Amino acid sequence: MKYTTYICCAILILFGLGAAVFALTGFNLLLFLCAGNVFIYRAILSLAGVGALWLLFWLIAFRPAQFLN
């Protein structure tokens, strides 16, 4: 479970960096890496959704910030 969380965090960080590049330059790095194939682009974007849902579940189920008081 720990490795799944690390993988999902890494995926979301990479998508965040790609979104930052797109926001700052207008160059869609992810679409470039997919060679312009829209089906692969959408499949990879769905990974970001799965990663976000996993992390939401992890934050609700395990409450890692519970003892930060």
N, C-alpha and C positions, 0 to 999 in steps of 0.2 A: 504494500500500500504506500510505503514511503517513496518507492521508486516511481510509482504512478503519479504521485503528487509532484515530484521533481520534474518529470517529463512534461506534465501539464503546465507547470510554471515556466519551464523553458520554452514551450510552444507559445504561450501567451506573451512572453518577453520578446521573442522573435517577431511575432505579429505586431506587437507594439512598436518595435523598431522600424518595421516595414511601413507601418502607418505614419510614423513620424517622418520618414523619408518622403512619403507621398504628400504629407501635409506641408512640408517645408519646400519641396522642390517641384511637386507635380508629377514626379516620375513614379510610376507604379512598379515597385521593385518585385513584388510577388507575381504580378502578371508577366513581368519580364522573365523571372525564373521559371515560370510555367510555359514559356515560349509562345505566349499568346493563346494557349488552349483554354477556352472558357470552362470546359468541363473539369479539367484538372484544377483550375483556379477555384471553382466552387467547391470541389471536394476538399481542397486544402483549407479553404475558409470554414468549412464545416468542422474541421479539427479544432479550430479556435473556439467554436461553440461547445464542443464536447469538453475541451479543456476547462472552459469557464464553468460549465455545469459541474464538472468533477470538483473543482476548487470550491464552488459554492456548497456542495454537499460536504466536503471536508471541513470547511469552516463551521458549518452548522452542527455536524456530527461530533467533531472533536474539540471545538472551541479552544483553539490554540491561544487566543488572547484573553482567556478567562482570568488568568493569574497575573495580569499586567498592572493591577491596581497598585 
